[in-house]
Amino acid sequence: MLNKKNPAKKVITKEKWESKLSNVSVEKTDLNKLIMNYLVIEGYKDAAEKFSQESGLQPTVDLLYIEERMDIRNTIQSGNIDEAIEKVNDLDPEILDNNPKLYFHLQQQKLIEFIKQGKIMEAIEFAQEELAPRGEENTDKSPVKSLLEHSQRQKTASELNSAILTSQCQDRDPRLLSLLKLLSWAQDQLNEKAIYPNIKNFVTAKLESNK
């Protein structure tokens, strides 16, 4: 006898599942907008220009802004924090004024760069003058080892990149990533009710049996 609380899962064959998927209509224009959104948010200026020419779809933002954002991101990833802050202020001085936590993280990254360069006295002086007054408002801490890794620069650069996108009334993250998260959630929900071919590798997007 089947347990009413845990009924048997419905089994859907791969052929039937693919037939259902083939009946789903997606407009090419919507796909093109999704691709353009990803290229713009991730900063692929040249690819966005070429895709615009091929698809006839105009980007939702001046592509010059992409170049400026990527220049700022690359400056941070090179460890030149003061230069990055100057470029941000030239782009839009309100970005850092309206994001004190982000500014603190940039200053924190500057301190890290002093330490990595062996400038210990400069690091101590900078920490006392710049970071200590803001420390009580920014108590988030990370292990010292992780702060010295290149990934910390990338994290700071991504945070600043998101703030710039917000100031320009753009999405902070590509819509494609949101759709992939939604797909993953939907598959988890469906897994509780049915056995069906699903996507385990989002890179290949290949349907695989789910047993």
Backbone as ProteinMPNN parsed JSONL, in Angstrom:
{"seq_chain_A": "MLNKKNPAKKVITKEKWESKLSNVSVEKTDLNKLIMNYLVIEGYKDAAEKFSQESGLQPTVDLLYIEERMDIRNTIQSGNIDEAIEKVNDLDPEILDNNPKLYFHLQQQKLIEFIKQGKIMEAIEFAQEELAPRGEENTDKSPVKSLLEHSQRQKTASELNSAILTSQCQDRDPRLLSLLKLLSWAQDQLNEKAIYPNIKNFVTAKLESNK", "coords_chain_A": {"N_chain_A": [[0.857, -1.204, 0.0], [0.532, 2.213, -0.826], [2.114, 4.925, 0.75], [0.294, 7.619, 1.847], [1.328, 10.034, 2.502], [3.718, 10.041, 1.183], [3.501, 9.672, -1.81], [3.931, 7.672, -4.821], [6.371, 8.701, -7.196], [5.764, 10.421, -10.252], [6.706, 9.122, -13.395], [8.514, 10.394, -16.076], [9.339, 10.007, -19.372], [12.331, 10.497, -21.372], [11.833, 11.076, -24.054], [9.177, 12.002, -23.99], [9.49, 14.195, -22.311], [11.226, 15.846, -23.792], [9.55, 16.349, -25.9], [7.613, 17.928, -24.674], [9.186, 20.128, -24.012], [9.869, 21.066, -26.531], [7.57, 22.23, -27.354], [7.421, 24.572, -26.084], [7.356, 27.959, -26.566], [9.665, 30.429, -27.342], [10.437, 33.718, -27.878], [12.7, 35.009, -30.291], [13.62, 37.571, -30.029], [13.438, 38.012, -27.293], [15.393, 36.248, -26.371], [17.631, 37.417, -27.518], [17.697, 39.848, -26.131], [18.249, 38.907, -23.613], [20.819, 37.877, -23.954], [22.194, 40.22, -24.684], [21.884, 41.719, -22.351], [23.435, 40.201, -20.58], [26.02, 40.487, -21.726], [26.428, 43.247, -21.486], [26.223, 43.738, -18.668], [28.285, 42.108, -17.696], [30.406, 43.297, -18.885], [31.458, 42.968, -21.475], [32.347, 44.683, -23.865], [33.212, 44.818, -26.637], [32.109, 42.445, -27.626], [29.434, 42.984, -27.17], [29.004, 45.11, -28.928], [29.44, 43.847, -31.4], [27.456, 41.88, -31.316], [25.221, 43.502, -31.284], [25.287, 44.564, -33.851], [24.917, 42.233, -35.36], [22.45, 41.234, -34.488], [20.753, 43.366, -34.6], [19.793, 44.56, -32.4], [19.655, 47.18, -30.148], [21.84, 48.206, -27.53], [20.907, 48.78, -24.082], [22.223, 50.759, -22.845], [24.728, 53.3, -23.086], [27.569, 52.115, -24.633], [30.013, 53.081, -23.944], [30.026, 53.44, -21.235], [30.436, 50.866, -20.345], [33.111, 50.4, -20.927], [34.288, 52.229, -19.21], [33.505, 51.228, -16.705], [34.795, 48.71, -16.717], [37.412, 49.517, -16.863], [37.761, 50.691, -14.374], [37.304, 48.444, -12.747], [39.466, 46.807, -13.535], [41.544, 48.377, -12.659], [41.323, 48.221, -9.88], [41.773, 45.477, -9.568], [44.375, 45.436, -10.215], [45.48, 46.481, -8.055], [45.605, 49.216, -7.635], [44.236, 51.251, -5.801], [43.718, 53.955, -5.008], [43.747, 55.236, -7.486], [41.56, 53.994, -8.656], [39.469, 54.907, -7.03], [39.586, 57.625, -7.636], [38.834, 57.534, -10.342], [36.23, 56.575, -10.118], [35.0, 58.705, -8.778], [35.25, 60.636, -10.749], [33.551, 59.578, -12.612], [31.046, 59.407, -11.283], [30.475, 61.15, -8.546], [28.666, 60.676, -6.493], [28.407, 57.992, -6.086], [30.211, 56.759, -4.211], [29.689, 58.44, -2.087], [27.123, 57.748, -1.436], [27.446, 55.175, -0.65], [28.753, 54.229, 1.948], [29.727, 51.875, 3.157], [30.838, 50.487, 1.024], [32.887, 52.272, 0.374], [34.428, 52.004, 2.645], [35.279, 49.362, 2.307], [36.886, 49.685, 0.076], [38.893, 51.26, 1.149], [39.827, 49.45, 2.982], [40.874, 47.578, 1.22], [42.96, 49.072, 0.222], [44.607, 49.209, 2.448], [45.3, 46.509, 2.607], [46.847, 46.309, 0.3], [49.059, 47.866, 1.024], [50.138, 46.216, 3.01], [50.763, 43.905, 1.528], [52.791, 44.908, -0.016], [54.742, 45.214, 1.792], [54.881, 47.567, 3.219], [54.768, 48.373, 6.103], [54.713, 50.409, 8.127], [53.376, 52.458, 6.795], [50.974, 51.163, 6.457], [50.068, 50.836, 9.093], [49.783, 53.51, 9.919], [47.906, 54.385, 8.041], [45.728, 52.732, 8.676], [45.096, 53.606, 11.266], [44.372, 56.266, 10.811], [42.445, 56.256, 8.755], [40.833, 53.873, 8.688], [40.176, 53.079, 11.34], [38.339, 55.073, 12.45], [36.036, 54.367, 11.081], [35.612, 51.794, 11.677], [33.819, 50.835, 13.659], [31.385, 50.954, 12.431], [31.536, 49.114, 10.478], [31.824, 46.085, 10.941], [32.24, 43.609, 9.821], [34.308, 40.824, 9.335], [37.05, 39.05, 7.874], [39.076, 36.086, 7.399], [42.589, 36.638, 7.712], [44.279, 35.482, 5.802], [42.643, 35.073, 3.549], [42.103, 37.676, 2.857], [44.448, 38.544, 1.742], [44.618, 37.311, -0.652], [44.244, 37.198, -4.284], [41.599, 37.009, -4.937], [40.282, 38.63, -3.167], [40.646, 41.189, -4.162], [39.115, 40.92, -6.467], [36.618, 40.56, -5.346], [36.176, 43.047, -4.095], [36.268, 44.656, -6.368], [34.038, 43.707, -7.763], [31.988, 44.451, -6.055], [32.122, 47.226, -6.217], [31.625, 47.496, -8.933], [28.954, 46.677, -9.065], [27.751, 48.746, -7.651], [28.207, 50.902, -9.359], [26.691, 50.091, -11.576], [24.133, 50.174, -10.444], [23.914, 52.919, -9.971], [23.64, 53.766, -12.539], [21.186, 52.928, -13.209], [20.929, 50.254, -13.998], [20.725, 46.623, -14.171], [22.044, 44.844, -11.402], [23.099, 42.321, -11.567], [23.512, 39.864, -14.191], [20.557, 38.958, -16.009], [20.43, 36.426, -16.945], [21.755, 34.809, -15.083], [19.949, 34.92, -12.987], [17.815, 33.559, -14.13], [18.937, 31.018, -14.388], [19.244, 30.325, -11.703], [16.557, 30.244, -11.022], [15.742, 28.126, -12.633], [17.196, 26.026, -11.468], [16.003, 25.97, -8.937], [13.355, 25.329, -9.668], [13.712, 22.777, -10.737], [14.498, 21.395, -8.449], [12.142, 21.512, -6.989], [10.433, 20.047, -8.656], [11.678, 17.597, -8.634], [10.812, 16.427, -6.319], [8.384, 15.471, -6.938], [8.367, 14.067, -9.301], [10.038, 11.773, -11.58], [12.261, 12.549, -13.961], [13.973, 13.605, -16.989], [16.58, 15.802, -16.343], [18.538, 18.881, -16.131], [21.755, 18.657, -15.209], [24.252, 19.695, -15.558], [24.851, 22.918, -16.122], [26.444, 24.134, -17.951], [26.735, 22.555, -20.244], [24.067, 22.044, -20.619], [22.725, 19.684, -21.061], [20.226, 17.196, -21.199], [19.753, 14.83, -18.672], [19.201, 11.557, -17.344], [17.277, 11.136, -14.419], [17.521, 9.321, -11.811]], "CA_chain_A": [[0.0, 0.0, 0.0], [1.318, 3.432, -0.927], [2.004, 5.885, 1.833], [-0.381, 8.815, 1.33], [2.18, 11.198, 2.708], [4.809, 9.942, 0.225], [3.005, 8.948, -2.984], [4.938, 7.326, -5.824], [6.655, 9.805, -8.113], [5.411, 10.214, -11.645], [7.877, 8.913, -14.239], [8.387, 11.019, -17.385], [10.428, 9.557, -20.234], [13.095, 11.547, -22.024], [11.141, 11.446, -25.291], [8.003, 12.799, -23.648], [9.955, 15.462, -21.743], [11.739, 16.656, -24.89], [8.385, 16.78, -26.674], [7.013, 19.044, -23.946], [10.075, 21.289, -24.121], [9.825, 21.579, -27.908], [6.317, 22.974, -27.52], [7.554, 25.863, -25.394], [7.738, 28.994, -27.537], [10.462, 31.542, -26.819], [10.707, 34.68, -28.933], [14.119, 35.257, -30.53], [13.921, 38.902, -29.497], [13.658, 37.865, -25.852], [16.701, 35.622, -26.209], [18.641, 38.419, -27.857], [17.761, 40.801, -25.018], [18.9, 38.207, -22.507], [22.246, 37.823, -24.287], [22.727, 41.578, -24.617], [21.93, 42.07, -20.929], [24.599, 39.521, -20.001], [27.249, 41.089, -22.251], [26.56, 44.594, -20.935], [26.473, 43.672, -17.226], [29.593, 41.498, -17.457], [31.437, 44.199, -19.381], [32.045, 42.555, -22.756], [31.993, 45.788, -24.758], [33.404, 44.453, -28.041], [31.121, 41.415, -27.959], [28.126, 43.644, -27.199], [28.944, 45.871, -30.174], [29.303, 42.902, -32.512], [26.137, 41.254, -31.217], [24.247, 44.523, -31.66], [25.31, 44.628, -35.309], [24.4, 40.989, -35.924], [21.06, 41.0, -34.109], [19.942, 44.563, -34.811], [19.289, 44.987, -31.091], [20.466, 48.232, -29.566], [22.043, 48.062, -26.092], [20.076, 49.675, -23.265], [23.092, 51.757, -22.227], [25.869, 53.703, -23.912], [28.639, 51.14, -24.421], [31.157, 53.772, -23.366], [29.972, 53.193, -19.802], [31.015, 49.546, -20.097], [34.563, 50.569, -20.944], [34.666, 52.94, -17.983], [33.344, 50.29, -15.582], [35.832, 47.688, -16.781], [38.676, 50.18, -16.554], [37.787, 50.822, -12.91], [37.454, 47.093, -12.187], [40.839, 46.358, -13.789], [42.429, 49.177, -11.818], [41.281, 47.615, -8.548], [42.395, 44.162, -9.619], [45.817, 45.656, -10.316], [45.923, 46.959, -6.744], [45.713, 50.678, -7.612], [42.962, 51.643, -5.191], [43.528, 55.408, -5.088], [43.412, 55.556, -8.877], [40.196, 53.517, -8.886], [38.567, 55.834, -6.335], [39.579, 58.858, -8.431], [38.058, 57.288, -11.554], [34.819, 56.481, -9.722], [34.531, 60.062, -8.494], [35.12, 61.326, -12.034], [32.372, 59.022, -13.265], [29.867, 59.831, -10.532], [30.924, 61.323, -7.156], [27.659, 60.248, -5.525], [28.452, 56.537, -5.879], [30.859, 56.468, -2.932], [29.004, 59.214, -1.048], [25.906, 57.026, -1.052], [27.792, 53.799, -0.259], [29.864, 54.299, 2.912], [30.297, 50.543, 3.393], [31.682, 50.218, -0.136], [34.086, 53.098, 0.52], [35.223, 51.353, 3.692], [35.913, 48.181, 1.718], [37.963, 50.166, -0.792], [39.986, 51.656, 2.036], [40.354, 48.196, 3.519], [41.704, 46.995, 0.165], [44.185, 49.881, 0.159], [45.425, 48.734, 3.564], [45.82, 45.201, 2.214], [47.906, 46.525, -0.68], [50.228, 48.307, 1.782], [50.702, 45.038, 3.687], [51.345, 43.029, 0.511], [54.011, 45.544, -0.51], [55.699, 45.286, 2.896], [54.907, 48.922, 3.764], [54.084, 48.161, 7.377], [54.475, 51.677, 8.813], [52.306, 53.141, 6.06], [49.739, 50.424, 6.726], [49.627, 51.165, 10.453], [49.337, 54.906, 9.916], [46.669, 54.469, 7.263], [44.667, 52.067, 9.433], [44.721, 54.454, 12.393], [43.765, 57.516, 10.366], [41.333, 56.089, 7.824], [39.947, 52.74, 8.942], [39.711, 53.015, 12.722], [37.111, 55.85, 12.685], [34.885, 53.734, 10.442], [35.591, 50.383, 12.058], [32.647, 50.467, 14.45], [30.226, 50.854, 11.548], [31.805, 48.04, 9.519], [32.438, 45.072, 11.793], [32.434, 42.352, 9.099], [35.723, 40.449, 9.296], [37.4, 37.851, 7.115], [40.404, 35.602, 7.777], [43.665, 37.428, 7.125], [44.805, 34.81, 4.623], [41.761, 35.317, 2.401], [42.203, 39.091, 2.49], [45.666, 38.77, 0.979], [44.531, 36.622, -1.933], [43.768, 38.019, -5.404], [40.135, 36.958, -4.953], [39.783, 39.759, -2.386], [40.558, 42.307, -5.098], [37.975, 40.664, -7.341], [35.411, 40.786, -4.543], [36.019, 44.497, -3.96], [35.969, 45.185, -7.704], [32.662, 43.332, -8.092], [31.105, 45.273, -5.223], [32.117, 48.563, -6.814], [30.965, 47.369, -10.239], [27.507, 46.629, -8.809], [27.323, 50.083, -7.244], [28.191, 51.732, -10.575], [25.533, 49.655, -12.362], [22.943, 50.698, -9.776], [23.869, 54.375, -10.194], [23.265, 53.966, -13.943], [19.845, 52.335, -13.356], [21.048, 48.974, -14.679], [20.689, 45.454, -13.306], [23.31, 44.576, -10.71], [23.57, 41.013, -12.029], [22.884, 39.463, -15.449], [19.287, 38.258, -15.853], [20.671, 35.017, -17.257], [22.074, 34.125, -13.833], [18.701, 34.801, -12.237], [17.043, 32.493, -14.767], [19.566, 29.742, -14.047], [18.874, 30.053, -10.316], [15.146, 29.872, -11.041], [15.686, 26.784, -13.205], [17.686, 25.098, -10.45], [14.958, 25.867, -7.91], [12.205, 24.633, -10.245], [14.059, 21.361, -10.842], [14.469, 20.844, -7.093], [10.734, 21.339, -6.621], [9.866, 18.983, -9.471], [12.301, 16.34, -8.231], [10.046, 15.868, -5.218], [7.1, 14.956, -7.423], [8.471, 13.252, -10.513], [11.332, 11.341, -12.093], [12.253, 13.093, -15.32], [15.311, 14.031, -17.429], [16.82, 17.203, -16.003], [19.847, 19.436, -16.467], [22.675, 18.624, -14.072], [25.39, 20.547, -15.919], [24.302, 24.093, -16.795], [27.355, 24.541, -19.02], [26.36, 21.797, -21.459], [22.596, 22.081, -20.7], [22.299, 18.394, -21.593], [19.254, 16.473, -20.374], [20.26, 13.562, -18.16], [18.206, 10.806, -16.594], [17.287, 11.413, -12.989], [17.028, 8.101, -11.145]], "C_chain_A": [[0.884, 1.243, 0.0], [1.075, 4.325, 0.278], [1.409, 7.173, 1.282], [0.486, 10.057, 1.468], [3.342, 11.212, 1.718], [4.378, 9.125, -0.984], [4.12, 8.681, -3.981], [5.119, 8.497, -6.79], [6.24, 9.433, -9.527], [6.691, 10.101, -12.47], [7.614, 9.5, -15.629], [9.586, 10.608, -18.228], [11.123, 10.745, -20.893], [12.396, 12.016, -23.287], [9.953, 12.357, -25.002], [8.415, 14.171, -23.117], [10.472, 16.395, -22.838], [10.605, 17.166, -25.762], [7.71, 17.969, -26.011], [7.859, 20.311, -24.086], [10.017, 21.911, -25.508], [8.567, 22.403, -28.166], [6.342, 24.337, -26.831], [8.091, 26.892, -26.393], [8.482, 30.14, -26.847], [10.818, 32.466, -27.983], [12.212, 34.942, -29.057], [14.534, 36.612, -29.97], [14.212, 38.838, -28.01], [15.016, 37.233, -25.565], [17.826, 36.615, -26.49], [18.804, 39.447, -26.735], [18.481, 40.188, -23.831], [20.418, 38.164, -22.719], [22.88, 39.207, -24.165], [22.856, 42.038, -23.165], [23.161, 41.458, -20.268], [25.901, 40.19, -20.445], [27.501, 42.466, -21.649], [26.947, 44.541, -19.457], [27.866, 43.121, -16.93], [30.743, 42.287, -18.079], [32.114, 43.795, -20.676], [31.662, 43.563, -23.846], [32.089, 45.386, -26.23], [32.368, 43.424, -28.49], [29.727, 42.014, -28.048], [27.947, 44.436, -28.492], [28.701, 44.945, -31.364], [27.924, 42.25, -32.495], [25.034, 42.219, -31.617], [24.149, 44.625, -33.18], [24.65, 43.399, -35.936], [22.902, 40.808, -35.661], [20.148, 42.184, -34.412], [19.355, 45.105, -33.53], [20.227, 46.03, -30.495], [20.632, 48.005, -28.06], [21.236, 49.093, -25.32], [20.899, 50.773, -22.609], [24.202, 52.098, -23.213], [27.038, 52.76, -23.613], [29.916, 51.781, -23.876], [31.213, 53.538, -21.859], [30.577, 51.833, -19.447], [32.529, 49.665, -19.992], [35.045, 51.252, -19.669], [34.572, 52.022, -16.773], [34.463, 49.267, -15.551], [37.209, 48.273, -16.473], [38.839, 50.317, -15.045], [38.005, 49.463, -12.255], [38.893, 46.606, -12.351], [41.842, 47.117, -12.93], [42.48, 48.617, -10.403], [42.004, 46.279, -8.542], [43.907, 44.248, -9.807], [46.384, 46.193, -9.003], [46.047, 48.454, -6.621], [44.409, 51.289, -7.088], [42.707, 53.143, -5.287], [43.112, 55.833, -6.493], [41.973, 55.139, -9.185], [39.186, 54.466, -8.247], [38.458, 57.144, -7.123], [38.725, 58.692, -9.69], [36.563, 57.192, -11.243], [34.247, 57.871, -9.477], [34.394, 60.887, -9.771], [33.862, 60.858, -12.765], [31.093, 59.512, -12.611], [30.256, 59.944, -9.055], [29.923, 60.842, -6.114], [27.721, 58.752, -5.225], [29.055, 56.203, -4.518], [30.224, 57.25, -1.791], [27.79, 58.453, -0.523], [26.173, 55.591, -0.599], [28.977, 53.808, 0.708], [30.509, 52.939, 3.183], [31.228, 50.152, 2.243], [32.981, 51.014, -0.029], [35.016, 52.512, 1.58], [35.96, 50.143, 3.126], [37.049, 48.565, 0.768], [39.173, 50.589, 0.04], [40.641, 50.43, 2.666], [41.288, 47.536, 2.502], [43.019, 47.764, 0.028], [45.143, 49.459, 1.269], [46.073, 47.392, 3.219], [46.98, 45.36, 1.239], [49.188, 47.018, 0.0], [50.94, 47.104, 2.403], [51.395, 44.125, 2.684], [52.662, 43.583, -0.03], [55.081, 45.671, 0.581], [55.814, 46.664, 3.51], [54.146, 48.939, 5.083], [53.773, 49.471, 8.095], [53.364, 52.46, 8.13], [50.96, 52.477, 6.354], [49.184, 50.778, 8.1], [49.068, 52.581, 10.514], [48.008, 55.059, 9.179], [45.501, 53.866, 8.032], [44.172, 52.947, 10.572], [43.949, 55.69, 11.948], [42.489, 57.326, 9.555], [40.338, 54.997, 8.224], [39.367, 52.722, 10.349], [38.438, 53.822, 12.969], [35.86, 55.204, 12.099], [34.695, 52.293, 10.899], [34.345, 49.961, 12.799], [31.413, 50.285, 13.581], [30.371, 49.717, 10.551], [32.556, 46.918, 10.226], [32.627, 43.734, 11.093], [33.92, 42.057, 8.989], [35.907, 39.175, 8.501], [38.756, 37.375, 7.59], [41.478, 36.383, 7.038], [44.174, 36.795, 5.831], [43.952, 35.123, 3.396], [41.838, 36.765, 1.938], [43.414, 39.366, 1.604], [45.643, 38.1, -0.387], [43.953, 37.547, -3.009], [42.234, 38.057, -5.447], [39.525, 38.098, -4.145], [39.673, 40.996, -3.263], [39.328, 42.151, -5.988], [36.661, 40.934, -6.613], [35.128, 42.277, -4.403], [35.638, 45.129, -5.293], [34.526, 44.888, -8.09], [31.661, 44.175, -7.306], [30.995, 46.681, -5.796], [31.408, 48.549, -8.164], [29.448, 47.371, -10.082], [26.97, 48.008, -8.433], [27.242, 51.018, -8.453], [26.976, 51.381, -11.427], [24.238, 50.212, -11.768], [22.801, 52.195, -10.021], [23.438, 54.716, -11.611], [21.921, 53.312, -14.271], [19.883, 51.048, -14.194], [20.924, 47.841, -13.664], [22.056, 45.261, -12.661], [23.934, 43.269, -11.201], [22.872, 40.666, -13.34], [21.583, 38.695, -15.198], [19.442, 36.775, -16.129], [20.975, 34.229, -15.99], [20.826, 33.927, -12.978], [17.829, 33.679, -12.803], [17.612, 31.118, -14.442], [19.248, 29.346, -12.597], [17.425, 29.606, -10.223], [14.972, 28.462, -11.59], [16.118, 25.739, -12.187], [16.636, 24.882, -9.368], [13.77, 25.06, -8.42], [12.484, 23.126, -10.356], [14.033, 20.692, -9.472], [13.032, 20.58, -6.651], [10.116, 20.163, -7.372], [10.435, 17.619, -9.106], [11.539, 15.648, -7.108], [8.772, 15.175, -5.698], [7.234, 14.01, -8.605], [9.915, 12.847, -10.789], [11.353, 11.705, -13.57], [13.682, 13.463, -15.71], [15.515, 15.505, -17.071], [18.247, 17.621, -16.359], [20.708, 19.45, -15.213], [23.879, 19.526, -14.306], [24.868, 21.731, -16.732], [25.218, 24.614, -17.901], [26.984, 23.863, -20.327], [24.86, 21.833, -21.708], [22.031, 20.783, -21.302], [21.325, 17.718, -20.635], [19.822, 15.125, -19.969], [19.163, 12.88, -17.35], [18.366, 11.071, -15.115], [16.671, 10.222, -12.268], [17.344, 8.129, -9.671]], "O_chain_A": [[1.866, 1.314, 0.738], [-0.052, 4.451, 0.755], [1.959, 7.759, 0.349], [0.398, 10.996, 0.676], [3.899, 12.273, 1.437], [4.842, 7.999, -1.165], [5.135, 9.377, -3.989], [4.164, 9.184, -7.151], [6.351, 8.279, -9.941], [7.636, 10.867, -12.282], [6.628, 9.157, -16.28], [10.729, 10.838, -17.833], [10.577, 11.846, -20.961], [12.362, 13.213, -23.571], [9.748, 13.359, -25.686], [7.783, 15.181, -23.425], [10.193, 17.594, -22.818], [10.674, 18.271, -26.3], [7.283, 18.906, -26.686], [7.335, 21.412, -24.253], [10.103, 23.13, -25.653], [8.524, 23.19, -29.111], [5.421, 25.142, -26.97], [9.155, 26.704, -26.984], [7.984, 30.737, -25.893], [11.431, 32.034, -28.959], [12.91, 35.08, -28.053], [15.657, 36.782, -29.496], [15.112, 39.515, -27.513], [15.708, 37.634, -24.628], [18.838, 36.645, -25.79], [19.92, 39.866, -26.429], [19.232, 40.865, -23.129], [21.194, 38.385, -21.79], [23.97, 39.35, -23.611], [23.842, 42.678, -22.802], [23.849, 42.12, -19.49], [26.786, 40.431, -19.624], [28.639, 42.817, -21.337], [27.887, 45.216, -19.037], [28.549, 43.602, -16.026], [31.912, 41.987, -17.836], [33.232, 44.232, -20.951], [30.76, 43.313, -24.646], [31.142, 45.594, -26.988], [31.821, 43.517, -29.589], [28.926, 41.612, -28.892], [26.867, 44.433, -29.082], [27.864, 45.224, -32.222], [27.298, 42.087, -33.543], [24.034, 41.82, -32.214], [23.055, 44.756, -33.729], [23.917, 43.511, -36.918], [22.175, 40.291, -36.51], [18.928, 42.036, -34.475], [18.516, 46.005, -33.558], [21.428, 45.8, -30.355], [19.668, 47.649, -27.383], [20.918, 50.16, -25.846], [20.357, 51.622, -21.902], [24.567, 51.286, -24.063], [27.446, 52.628, -22.46], [30.803, 51.076, -23.395], [32.292, 53.448, -21.274], [31.16, 51.669, -18.376], [33.149, 49.105, -19.088], [36.086, 50.894, -19.118], [35.453, 52.032, -15.913], [35.021, 48.983, -14.491], [38.063, 47.603, -15.893], [39.921, 50.087, -14.505], [38.795, 49.339, -11.319], [39.473, 46.056, -11.415], [42.865, 46.566, -12.522], [43.549, 48.544, -9.796], [42.761, 45.981, -7.618], [44.629, 43.275, -9.591], [47.596, 46.342, -8.849], [46.543, 48.942, -5.605], [43.588, 51.781, -7.862], [41.596, 53.561, -5.614], [42.238, 56.682, -6.664], [41.254, 55.846, -9.891], [38.165, 54.79, -8.853], [37.369, 57.702, -7.26], [37.98, 59.599, -10.061], [35.731, 57.672, -12.014], [33.139, 58.179, -9.917], [33.515, 61.743, -9.863], [33.197, 61.638, -13.447], [30.172, 59.972, -13.286], [30.357, 58.922, -8.376], [30.296, 60.622, -4.962], [27.159, 58.292, -4.232], [28.464, 55.44, -3.753], [30.215, 56.784, -0.651], [27.469, 58.504, 0.664], [25.25, 54.874, -0.211], [30.086, 53.435, 0.328], [31.715, 52.866, 3.414], [32.281, 49.555, 2.467], [34.057, 50.486, -0.31], [36.237, 52.525, 1.427], [37.132, 49.926, 3.433], [38.05, 47.856, 0.668], [40.319, 50.314, -0.316], [41.857, 50.387, 2.855], [42.342, 47.009, 2.856], [44.064, 47.176, -0.248], [46.351, 49.364, 1.05], [47.249, 47.17, 3.505], [47.977, 44.644, 1.329], [50.285, 46.631, -0.402], [52.163, 46.982, 2.337], [52.488, 43.625, 2.95], [53.538, 42.827, -0.45], [56.179, 46.169, 0.333], [56.758, 46.919, 4.257], [53.03, 49.452, 5.168], [52.672, 49.63, 8.623], [52.513, 53.053, 8.793], [49.938, 53.151, 6.482], [47.982, 50.994, 8.257], [48.007, 52.816, 11.092], [47.107, 55.766, 9.631], [44.406, 54.427, 8.038], [42.968, 53.028, 10.82], [43.001, 56.115, 12.607], [41.562, 58.131, 9.648], [39.128, 55.189, 8.106], [38.197, 52.389, 10.534], [37.53, 53.323, 13.633], [34.75, 55.46, 12.566], [33.71, 51.65, 10.536], [33.855, 48.849, 12.6], [30.496, 49.549, 13.947], [29.416, 49.392, 9.846], [33.778, 46.817, 10.12], [33.132, 42.797, 11.712], [34.705, 42.921, 8.6], [35.021, 38.322, 8.461], [39.525, 38.168, 8.134], [41.301, 36.748, 5.876], [44.466, 37.505, 4.868], [44.486, 35.406, 2.323], [41.657, 37.05, 0.754], [43.408, 40.307, 0.81], [46.552, 38.3, -1.192], [43.276, 38.531, -2.711], [41.646, 39.021, -5.935], [38.387, 38.496, -4.395], [38.723, 41.768, -3.133], [38.595, 43.11, -6.234], [35.716, 41.469, -7.192], [33.992, 42.721, -4.569], [34.794, 46.023, -5.347], [33.861, 45.736, -8.684], [30.616, 44.563, -7.829], [29.908, 47.256, -5.852], [30.676, 49.481, -8.497], [28.738, 47.992, -10.873], [25.874, 48.39, -8.842], [26.32, 51.827, -8.557], [26.304, 52.272, -11.945], [23.357, 50.665, -12.498], [21.696, 52.687, -10.252], [22.934, 55.809, -11.869], [21.558, 53.158, -15.437], [18.984, 50.79, -14.994], [21.006, 48.063, -12.456], [23.091, 45.485, -13.289], [25.157, 43.136, -11.242], [21.755, 41.124, -13.581], [21.512, 37.876, -14.281], [18.68, 35.958, -15.612], [20.506, 33.101, -15.835], [20.666, 32.895, -12.327], [17.186, 32.943, -12.054], [16.862, 30.162, -14.245], [19.014, 28.173, -12.306], [17.092, 28.708, -9.45], [14.16, 27.689, -11.083], [15.485, 24.691, -12.057], [16.404, 23.754, -8.934], [13.237, 24.211, -7.705], [11.602, 22.305, -10.102], [13.595, 19.549, -9.347], [12.739, 19.562, -6.024], [9.366, 19.376, -6.794], [9.758, 16.601, -9.251], [11.611, 14.427, -6.962], [8.16, 14.396, -4.967], [6.32, 13.234, -8.886], [10.867, 13.468, -10.316], [10.535, 11.206, -14.343], [14.529, 13.619, -14.83], [14.712, 16.356, -17.454], [19.05, 16.813, -16.827], [20.417, 20.178, -14.264], [24.458, 20.057, -13.358], [24.487, 21.573, -17.892], [24.802, 25.451, -18.703], [26.923, 24.5, -21.379], [24.41, 21.677, -22.843], [20.993, 20.793, -21.965], [21.555, 17.666, -19.426], [20.313, 14.369, -20.807], [18.312, 13.538, -16.751], [19.485, 11.214, -14.622], [15.451, 10.127, -12.131], [17.007, 7.19, -8.95]]}, "name": "protein", "num_of_chains": 1, "seq": "MLNKKNPAKKVITKEKWESKLSNVSVEKTDLNKLIMNYLVIEGYKDAAEKFSQESGLQPTVDLLYIEERMDIRNTIQSGNIDEAIEKVNDLDPEILDNNPKLYFHLQQQKLIEFIKQGKIMEAIEFAQEELAPRGEENTDKSPVKSLLEHSQRQKTASELNSAILTSQCQDRDPRLLSLLKLLSWAQDQLNEKAIYPNIKNFVTAKLESNK"}
